[in-house]
Each structure stands twice: as C-alpha cells, then as structure tokens.
Amino acid sequence: VQLQASGGGLVQPGGSLRLSCAASGFTLNYYAIAWFRQAPGKEREGVSCISLSDGSTAYADSVKGRFTVSRDNGKNTVSLQMNSLKPEDTAVYYCARGGFRARDYCSRYGFTRGSHDYWGQGTQVTVSS
C-alpha cells in the first residue's frame, strides 16, 4: 500500500493549486482519504476528507468554501482543489487512508490522526507574495 502526494508549490495569495494523492496497492472504492497539513511549529491538522464508498466529504472550517476534495474519474487518485489561497495555508500537505470502515467516517473520524493507517510523504505548499 502506498500513497503519493504531489502538486504542491509556490503560489501568490488568492491563487490556486491542485494537489493529487495517487493510491497504489489497494482500490479506493471502500476507503476514505483525508488531507492533513502541518505548518512549522504547529500540530498536524485535518483539512478535508472524502469517503469513496458514498462520496461524503468533510472540511475544516478554515478551508470551507475554498477547498474541494474529489476523486478523479477512472483513476485511483483523490484531488484537493485549493482556491483563494492565503498565507496561513502554507504547510506540508499529507494524504492518508482511513484505517477502518464506518458510517459517516469523515465527519466522525476523518480529522483524527490515529484513525488513518497509511500516509503519503507530503507535498509543500507555500503561499507568499
């Protein structure tokens, strides 16, 4: 099982980036995928989550209305579209696989680090002028 996060970079405030999480060794259909981020000196925090079994999603309040998580059609990949980026979005972004199946997984467990069993290596997002 592997998760490969990519798509990070340097962007100006107000700009957009699209992160991808490519899964291998398993099929996404029965799992949830969450995105976390960690800024220097801060705890890792949950940003967004999607349950691939029913399509339900969850977002942290700080990114609601700006970030959208989705599965790429025909691919074993989940994307995080980030719009209206702010300097406070600067962090290393990680994708992680849900460690078990449960109803309302994302809203109940999606942002709890211990709920996930495999993690990608992280991709740096820097928002700066």
C-alpha positions in Angstrom: 0.0 0.0 0.0 1.3 3.4 -1.0 0.1 7.0 -1.2 1.9 9.5 -3.3 1.0 13.2 -2.7 2.0 15.7 -5.4 1.1 19.1 -6.8 2.5 21.5 -4.2 4.4 24.6 -5.0 4.7 28.4 -4.5 1.6 30.5 -5.2 0.6 34.1 -4.6 -2.2 34.9 -2.2 -5.5 34.5 -3.9 -4.1 31.9 -6.2 -5.0 28.2 -6.7 -3.3 24.8 -6.6 -4.5 21.3 -7.1 -3.0 18.5 -5.0 -3.2 14.9 -6.0 -3.0 11.7 -3.9 -2.2 8.6 -6.0 -3.1 5.3 -4.3 -1.4 2.0 -5.2 -1.7 -1.4 -3.7 -5.4 -1.1 -3.0 -8.6 0.2 -4.5 -10.1 3.5 -3.2 -13.7 2.3 -3.5 -14.0 1.1 0.1 -11.9 3.6 1.9 -11.8 7.2 3.0 -8.9 9.5 2.1 -8.1 12.5 4.3 -5.8 15.5 3.7 -3.9 16.9 6.6 -1.4 19.7 6.8 1.4 20.7 9.1 2.9 24.2 9.3 6.3 24.8 11.0 5.9 24.7 14.8 2.3 23.6 14.6 0.4 20.4 15.1 -0.7 18.4 12.1 -4.4 19.2 11.4 -7.1 17.7 9.3 -8.1 19.8 6.3 -10.5 17.6 4.2 -11.8 14.1 3.9 -13.7 12.1 1.3 -15.3 8.7 1.8 -15.1 6.9 -1.6 -17.8 4.4 -0.7 -20.6 7.0 -0.6 -18.9 10.2 -1.7 -19.5 12.1 1.6 -17.0 14.8 2.4 -15.9 16.9 5.3 -13.9 20.1 5.6 -12.2 22.1 8.3 -13.9 25.4 9.0 -10.7 27.2 7.9 -11.0 25.9 4.3 -14.7 25.6 3.7 -15.8 27.3 0.5 -12.2 27.4 -0.7 -11.1 23.8 -0.9 -12.8 20.9 -2.7 -11.9 17.2 -2.4 -12.9 14.8 -5.1 -12.0 11.5 -6.8 -10.5 11.7 -10.3 -12.8 9.9 -12.7 -11.4 6.5 -13.8 -8.3 6.9 -11.6 -7.2 5.6 -8.3 -6.5 9.2 -7.3 -8.0 11.8 -5.0 -7.5 15.5 -5.6 -7.7 18.6 -3.4 -8.5 21.7 -5.3 -7.4 24.7 -3.3 -8.7 28.2 -4.3 -8.3 31.7 -2.8 -5.2 30.6 -1.0 -4.0 32.5 2.0 -0.5 32.8 3.6 -1.9 30.8 6.5 -2.5 27.8 4.2 1.3 27.4 3.9 2.2 24.0 5.2 3.3 20.5 4.2 0.2 18.7 3.0 -0.3 14.9 3.5 -2.9 12.4 2.3 -3.8 9.5 4.5 -6.0 6.4 4.2 -8.9 5.7 6.5 -7.9 2.8 8.8 -11.4 1.3 9.0 -14.9 1.4 7.6 -17.6 3.2 9.4 -20.7 5.2 8.7 -20.1 8.9 8.5 -16.4 8.1 8.6 -15.2 11.6 7.5 -17.3 13.6 9.9 -16.7 11.3 12.8 -13.1 10.2 12.4 -11.7 11.9 9.3 -9.6 14.6 11.2 -8.3 12.2 13.9 -4.7 11.3 13.0 -4.9 7.9 14.8 -7.8 6.9 12.5 -5.6 6.6 9.5 -3.2 3.7 8.7 -1.2 4.8 5.7 0.3 8.2 4.9 1.8 9.8 1.9 5.1 11.6 2.1 3.8 15.1 2.0 4.0 18.0 -0.5 5.0 21.6 0.3 2.5 24.4 -0.3 3.8 27.9 0.1 1.5 30.9 -0.2 3.5 34.1 -0.4 3.8 37.3 -2.5 
